[in-house]
Amino acid sequence: MNLFSKTCLFLAILVISCSPDDKIKDSCIDESIIDELSYCIEIYQPVCGCDGVTYPNSCYAMTFNGITSYTNGTCN
């Protein structure tokens, strides 16, 4: 394997291992606000978390999953 091939392989691995989804998830989840002993009211008012997951309501998103931002409604 020549130097050019090794360089291309290295860059390909680097691009694959640094996916933008990981960075988004890291920046929008705060594990310190997760409280699995708490409870949420059972009302379905879906929110789309910054991680691209639809949660039953904002309480579930924040309390059980640590989501720091969301929009009202389901994710597309």
VEXTOR-383352 format. One record per atom (N, C-alpha, C, O): residue in three letters; chain; x, y, z. Coordinates in pm, 1 decimal. Layout:
VEXTOR-383352
Ala / A / X / Y / Z
...
***
This chain:
VEXTOR-383352
Met / A / 85.5 / -117.2 / 0.0
Met / A / 0.0 / 0.0 / 0.0
Met / A / 90.1 / 123.6 / 0.0
Met / A / 176.3 / 137.6 / 86.7
Asn / A / 70.5 / 212.0 / -95.9
Asn / A / 156.0 / 330.3 / -103.5
Asn / A / 105.6 / 439.9 / -9.4
Asn / A / 0.1 / 426.4 / 52.6
Leu / A / 181.2 / 546.6 / 0.2
Leu / A / 149.8 / 655.4 / 92.8
Leu / A / 14.5 / 719.5 / 60.7
Leu / A / -61.8 / 751.1 / 151.9
Phe / A / -15.5 / 738.6 / -66.6
Phe / A / -143.4 / 798.7 / -106.1
Phe / A / -260.7 / 711.7 / -60.8
Phe / A / -359.3 / 763.6 / -8.5
Ser / A / -251.0 / 582.2 / -80.1
Ser / A / -357.8 / 490.0 / -39.5
Ser / A / -376.4 / 490.5 / 111.2
Ser / A / -489.2 / 488.3 / 160.4
Lys / A / -265.8 / 493.5 / 184.5
Lys / A / -274.0 / 496.8 / 331.0
Lys / A / -339.8 / 626.0 / 377.9
Lys / A / -420.9 / 625.0 / 470.5
Thr / A / -304.6 / 736.4 / 314.0
Thr / A / -362.5 / 865.5 / 350.9
Thr / A / -512.8 / 866.8 / 323.7
Thr / A / -590.5 / 913.6 / 406.9
Cys / A / -553.3 / 816.4 / 209.4
Cys / A / -696.5 / 809.9 / 175.7
Cys / A / -772.6 / 722.2 / 274.4
Cys / A / -882.1 / 758.1 / 317.6
Leu / A / -716.4 / 609.2 / 309.7
Leu / A / -780.0 / 519.3 / 404.9
Leu / A / -794.8 / 587.2 / 540.7
Leu / A / -900.1 / 577.9 / 603.7
Phe / A / -690.7 / 654.7 / 585.5
Phe / A / -694.5 / 725.4 / 713.5
Phe / A / -803.8 / 832.1 / 713.1
Phe / A / -880.1 / 843.2 / 809.1
Leu / A / -811.6 / 910.1 / 606.3
Leu / A / -912.5 / 1015.6 / 598.1
Leu / A / -1053.8 / 958.0 / 594.1
Leu / A / -1145.4 / 1015.1 / 653.4
Ala / A / -1072.2 / 847.6 / 526.1
Ala / A / -1203.9 / 783.6 / 520.6
Ala / A / -1247.2 / 737.0 / 659.2
Ala / A / -1362.5 / 755.9 / 698.0
Ile / A / -1157.1 / 677.4 / 732.5
Ile / A / -1187.5 / 631.3 / 868.4
Ile / A / -1218.6 / 750.3 / 958.3
Ile / A / -1310.1 / 744.0 / 1040.3
Leu / A / -1143.8 / 857.3 / 943.5
Leu / A / -1164.5 / 977.1 / 1024.2
Leu / A / -1302.4 / 1037.0 / 998.1
Leu / A / -1371.9 / 1074.4 / 1092.5
Val / A / -1342.0 / 1046.4 / 874.4
Val / A / -1472.9 / 1102.3 / 839.5
Val / A / -1585.0 / 1016.2 / 895.4
Val / A / -1682.1 / 1069.5 / 949.1
Ile / A / -1574.0 / 886.4 / 884.4
Ile / A / -1677.6 / 795.7 / 933.9
Ile / A / -1688.6 / 802.7 / 1085.8
Ile / A / -1799.4 / 798.7 / 1139.3
Ser / A / -1577.0 / 812.9 / 1155.5
Ser / A / -1579.7 / 811.4 / 1301.8
Ser / A / -1623.7 / 943.9 / 1361.8
Ser / A / -1655.2 / 948.8 / 1480.7
Cys / A / -1626.9 / 1049.2 / 1285.8
Cys / A / -1665.8 / 1181.3 / 1336.3
Cys / A / -1798.8 / 1224.4 / 1276.4
Cys / A / -1808.4 / 1332.4 / 1218.1
Ser / A / -1899.5 / 1142.7 / 1290.1
Ser / A / -2028.7 / 1176.6 / 1230.6
Ser / A / -2091.4 / 1294.0 / 1304.3
Ser / A / -2078.4 / 1303.7 / 1426.3
Pro / A / -2159.0 / 1383.3 / 1232.8
Pro / A / -2220.6 / 1500.0 / 1295.3
Pro / A / -2332.3 / 1464.1 / 1391.8
Pro / A / -2358.4 / 1540.6 / 1484.7
Asp / A / -2399.5 / 1350.5 / 1373.6
Asp / A / -2505.8 / 1310.9 / 1464.9
Asp / A / -2454.5 / 1295.5 / 1607.0
Asp / A / -2523.9 / 1332.0 / 1701.9
Asp / A / -2333.7 / 1242.0 / 1623.2
Asp / A / -2276.7 / 1226.2 / 1756.4
Asp / A / -2256.9 / 1361.4 / 1822.7
Asp / A / -2282.8 / 1375.6 / 1942.2
Lys / A / -2211.8 / 1460.4 / 1747.8
Lys / A / -2188.4 / 1593.2 / 1803.6
Lys / A / -2319.6 / 1658.1 / 1843.9
Lys / A / -2326.3 / 1724.4 / 1947.4
Ile / A / -2424.5 / 1640.1 / 1763.5
Ile / A / -2554.8 / 1696.3 / 1796.6
Ile / A / -2607.7 / 1632.8 / 1924.4
Ile / A / -2655.3 / 1703.1 / 2013.6
Lys / A / -2599.7 / 1501.1 / 1933.9
Lys / A / -2650.1 / 1432.4 / 2052.1
Lys / A / -2573.8 / 1473.8 / 2177.1
Lys / A / -2633.8 / 1493.0 / 2282.8
Asp / A / -2441.1 / 1488.0 / 2165.8
Asp / A / -2361.7 / 1527.6 / 2280.9
Asp / A / -2399.4 / 1667.0 / 2328.7
Asp / A / -2399.3 / 1692.7 / 2449.1
Ser / A / -2431.6 / 1756.8 / 2237.3
Ser / A / -2458.5 / 1894.5 / 2275.3
Ser / A / -2601.9 / 1916.3 / 2322.3
Ser / A / -2630.9 / 2020.6 / 2380.9
Cys / A / -2691.5 / 1822.4 / 2299.1
Cys / A / -2830.9 / 1846.6 / 2336.3
Cys / A / -2879.8 / 1756.9 / 2449.1
Cys / A / -2997.0 / 1764.2 / 2486.1
Ile / A / -2795.4 / 1674.5 / 2503.5
Ile / A / -2833.8 / 1589.0 / 2615.7
Ile / A / -2749.3 / 1625.2 / 2736.9
Ile / A / -2626.3 / 1624.0 / 2732.0
Asp / A / -2818.3 / 1657.5 / 2845.8
Asp / A / -2751.2 / 1689.9 / 2971.4
Asp / A / -2787.3 / 1580.7 / 3071.8
Asp / A / -2896.2 / 1581.3 / 3129.3
Glu / A / -2695.4 / 1487.6 / 3091.8
Glu / A / -2723.1 / 1373.9 / 3180.5
Glu / A / -2747.7 / 1415.8 / 3324.6
Glu / A / -2807.4 / 1340.1 / 3401.0
Ser / A / -2702.9 / 1534.9 / 3363.3
Ser / A / -2720.5 / 1578.6 / 3501.8
Ser / A / -2866.3 / 1611.7 / 3534.9
Ser / A / -2902.1 / 1619.0 / 3652.4
Ile / A / -2951.3 / 1631.9 / 3432.8
Ile / A / -3092.1 / 1662.3 / 3461.5
Ile / A / -3181.7 / 1538.7 / 3454.5
Ile / A / -3302.3 / 1548.6 / 3477.6
Ile / A / -3124.6 / 1423.7 / 3423.1
Ile / A / -3202.9 / 1299.8 / 3418.3
Ile / A / -3236.7 / 1256.1 / 3560.5
Ile / A / -3148.9 / 1246.0 / 3646.1
Asp / A / -3365.3 / 1230.2 / 3584.4
Asp / A / -3411.8 / 1187.1 / 3715.9
Asp / A / -3511.5 / 1073.0 / 3696.8
Asp / A / -3631.8 / 1095.8 / 3684.5
Glu / A / -3460.6 / 951.3 / 3694.6
Glu / A / -3545.0 / 834.5 / 3669.5
Glu / A / -3639.8 / 803.3 / 3784.7
Glu / A / -3730.6 / 721.6 / 3768.9
Leu / A / -3620.6 / 866.4 / 3899.7
Leu / A / -3709.7 / 843.6 / 4013.2
Leu / A / -3827.7 / 939.6 / 4013.0
Leu / A / -3920.9 / 923.7 / 4091.8
Ser / A / -3824.3 / 1036.9 / 3927.0
Ser / A / -3932.6 / 1133.8 / 3915.6
Ser / A / -4047.7 / 1073.7 / 3835.5
Ser / A / -4039.6 / 958.7 / 3792.6
Tyr / A / -4152.6 / 1148.9 / 3815.5
Tyr / A / -4263.9 / 1100.9 / 3734.4
Tyr / A / -4313.2 / 1213.3 / 3643.8
Tyr / A / -4291.5 / 1331.3 / 3671.2
Cys / A / -4379.2 / 1174.6 / 3536.7
Cys / A / -4436.3 / 1269.6 / 3441.8
Cys / A / -4584.3 / 1239.5 / 3425.0
Cys / A / -4626.6 / 1124.3 / 3434.3
Ile / A / -4661.2 / 1341.8 / 3400.7
Ile / A / -4803.9 / 1325.1 / 3377.2
Ile / A / -4824.9 / 1252.9 / 3243.8
Ile / A / -4749.8 / 1273.8 / 3148.4
Glu / A / -4926.0 / 1169.1 / 3238.3
Glu / A / -4951.6 / 1085.7 / 3120.4
Glu / A / -5040.9 / 1157.4 / 3019.0
Glu / A / -5150.6 / 1110.6 / 2988.8
Ile / A / -4994.5 / 1269.4 / 2967.3
Ile / A / -5066.4 / 1342.7 / 2863.0
Ile / A / -4981.3 / 1339.6 / 2737.7
Ile / A / -4862.5 / 1371.7 / 2741.8
Tyr / A / -5041.9 / 1300.9 / 2625.9
Tyr / A / -4968.1 / 1292.2 / 2500.5
Tyr / A / -4968.8 / 1427.9 / 2430.4
Tyr / A / -5067.7 / 1467.2 / 2368.6
Gln / A / -4857.3 / 1497.6 / 2441.4
Gln / A / -4831.8 / 1623.1 / 2371.1
Gln / A / -4690.7 / 1610.6 / 2314.7
Gln / A / -4595.8 / 1663.0 / 2372.9
Pro / A / -4676.3 / 1541.5 / 2201.4
Pro / A / -4543.5 / 1505.2 / 2151.4
Pro / A / -4452.3 / 1624.3 / 2125.4
Pro / A / -4495.2 / 1731.5 / 2082.9
Val / A / -4325.1 / 1600.6 / 2152.9
Val / A / -4221.0 / 1698.5 / 2123.1
Val / A / -4109.7 / 1627.8 / 2047.6
Val / A / -4085.8 / 1508.4 / 2065.6
Cys / A / -4043.0 / 1703.4 / 1963.6
Cys / A / -3928.3 / 1651.2 / 1889.1
Cys / A / -3802.2 / 1699.7 / 1958.8
Cys / A / -3773.1 / 1819.3 / 1960.0
Gly / A / -3728.5 / 1607.7 / 2016.1
Gly / A / -3605.6 / 1642.6 / 2085.3
Gly / A / -3495.8 / 1682.9 / 1988.5
Gly / A / -3499.4 / 1647.3 / 1870.7
Cys / A / -3398.5 / 1757.0 / 2038.6
Cys / A / -3286.2 / 1801.1 / 1956.2
Cys / A / -3204.7 / 1683.3 / 1903.6
Cys / A / -3119.8 / 1700.5 / 1816.3
Asp / A / -3230.4 / 1563.6 / 1956.4
Asp / A / -3162.4 / 1443.2 / 1908.6
Asp / A / -3240.0 / 1373.8 / 1796.9
Asp / A / -3199.3 / 1267.8 / 1749.3
Gly / A / -3352.8 / 1434.1 / 1754.6
Gly / A / -3430.7 / 1377.9 / 1645.0
Gly / A / -3527.5 / 1268.5 / 1685.5
Gly / A / -3580.7 / 1198.2 / 1599.5
Val / A / -3551.3 / 1252.8 / 1814.9
Val / A / -3642.3 / 1149.9 / 1866.5
Val / A / -3770.9 / 1217.3 / 1913.5
Val / A / -3766.6 / 1323.3 / 1976.0
Thr / A / -3885.7 / 1155.6 / 1883.5
Thr / A / -4014.1 / 1206.0 / 1931.8
Thr / A / -4040.5 / 1149.2 / 2070.8
Thr / A / -4030.8 / 1028.5 / 2092.6
Tyr / A / -4074.1 / 1238.4 / 2165.0
Tyr / A / -4105.2 / 1199.1 / 2302.7
Tyr / A / -4252.8 / 1228.6 / 2329.1
Tyr / A / -4309.5 / 1318.9 / 2267.5
Pro / A / -4316.3 / 1152.7 / 2420.9
Pro / A / -4459.3 / 1171.4 / 2447.8
Pro / A / -4495.0 / 1312.9 / 2493.7
Pro / A / -4602.2 / 1363.5 / 2460.6
Asn / A / -4406.4 / 1376.4 / 2569.2
Asn / A / -4425.3 / 1515.3 / 2610.4
Asn / A / -4291.2 / 1571.2 / 2658.4
Asn / A / -4192.0 / 1498.7 / 2666.8
Ser / A / -4289.7 / 1699.1 / 2689.1
Ser / A / -4163.6 / 1764.1 / 2726.5
Ser / A / -4106.0 / 1709.3 / 2856.5
Ser / A / -3984.2 / 1705.7 / 2873.9
Cys / A / -4192.3 / 1667.0 / 2946.9
Cys / A / -4143.7 / 1610.2 / 3072.6
Cys / A / -4062.3 / 1483.9 / 3047.4
Cys / A / -3953.8 / 1467.2 / 3103.1
Tyr / A / -4114.8 / 1395.2 / 2963.4
Tyr / A / -4040.7 / 1272.9 / 2930.3
Tyr / A / -3907.8 / 1306.3 / 2862.8
Tyr / A / -3805.6 / 1243.6 / 2890.6
Ala / A / -3910.1 / 1404.3 / 2775.0
Ala / A / -3787.9 / 1442.0 / 2703.1
Ala / A / -3680.2 / 1489.8 / 2799.5
Ala / A / -3565.4 / 1446.1 / 2791.9
Met / A / -3717.6 / 1579.5 / 2890.0
Met / A / -3618.3 / 1637.8 / 2980.3
Met / A / -3586.4 / 1547.9 / 3099.3
Met / A / -3469.9 / 1519.5 / 3126.8
Thr / A / -3690.5 / 1503.1 / 3169.8
Thr / A / -3670.4 / 1432.0 / 3295.7
Thr / A / -3605.3 / 1295.7 / 3278.2
Thr / A / -3513.8 / 1261.1 / 3352.9
Phe / A / -3650.7 / 1218.3 / 3181.4
Phe / A / -3599.7 / 1082.3 / 3165.5
Phe / A / -3489.1 / 1068.6 / 3061.8
Phe / A / -3419.8 / 966.9 / 3058.1
Asn / A / -3471.7 / 1171.1 / 2976.8
Asn / A / -3374.0 / 1160.4 / 2868.9
Asn / A / -3272.3 / 1273.2 / 2864.9
Asn / A / -3177.1 / 1266.1 / 2787.1
Gly / A / -3289.0 / 1376.8 / 2945.8
Gly / A / -3191.6 / 1484.9 / 2953.1
Gly / A / -3188.8 / 1577.4 / 2833.2
Gly / A / -3089.1 / 1645.6 / 2809.7
Ile / A / -3297.5 / 1580.5 / 2756.7
Ile / A / -3303.7 / 1664.9 / 2637.5
Ile / A / -3306.9 / 1811.7 / 2680.5
Ile / A / -3388.2 / 1850.8 / 2764.2
Thr / A / -3217.9 / 1892.2 / 2622.4
Thr / A / -3207.7 / 2032.7 / 2661.7
Thr / A / -3289.3 / 2126.4 / 2574.3
Thr / A / -3317.4 / 2239.0 / 2615.3
Ser / A / -3328.1 / 2083.1 / 2454.7
Ser / A / -3414.7 / 2166.0 / 2370.5
Ser / A / -3501.3 / 2075.9 / 2283.4
Ser / A / -3462.8 / 1964.6 / 2247.4
Tyr / A / -3618.8 / 2127.3 / 2250.8
Tyr / A / -3713.8 / 2050.1 / 2171.6
Tyr / A / -3809.6 / 2146.2 / 2103.0
Tyr / A / -3816.4 / 2264.4 / 2136.7
Thr / A / -3883.8 / 2093.0 / 2005.8
Thr / A / -3991.0 / 2168.4 / 1941.3
Thr / A / -4120.5 / 2090.7 / 1958.9
Thr / A / -4119.5 / 1968.0 / 1969.6
Asn / A / -4230.7 / 2161.8 / 1961.8
Asn / A / -4360.7 / 2096.5 / 1976.4
Asn / A / -4393.4 / 2016.3 / 1851.6
Asn / A / -4364.4 / 2059.0 / 1739.9
Gly / A / -4453.5 / 1900.9 / 1871.2
Gly / A / -4491.5 / 1814.1 / 1760.5
Gly / A / -4393.5 / 1700.0 / 1741.9
Gly / A / -4287.8 / 1695.2 / 1804.9
Thr / A / -4430.9 / 1608.4 / 1654.0
Thr / A / -4346.5 / 1491.5 / 1628.1
Thr / A / -4231.1 / 1527.7 / 1535.4
Thr / A / -4237.1 / 1626.5 / 1462.2
Cys / A / -4128.3 / 1447.9 / 1539.6
Cys / A / -4015.1 / 1464.7 / 1448.4
Cys / A / -4055.6 / 1412.4 / 1310.8
Cys / A / -4139.2 / 1322.7 / 1299.7
Asn / A / -3997.4 / 1467.6 / 1209.3
Asn / A / -4026.2 / 1421.7 / 1071.7
Asn / A / -3943.8 / 1301.7 / 1036.7
Asn / A / -3954.6 / 1249.7 / 925.6
***
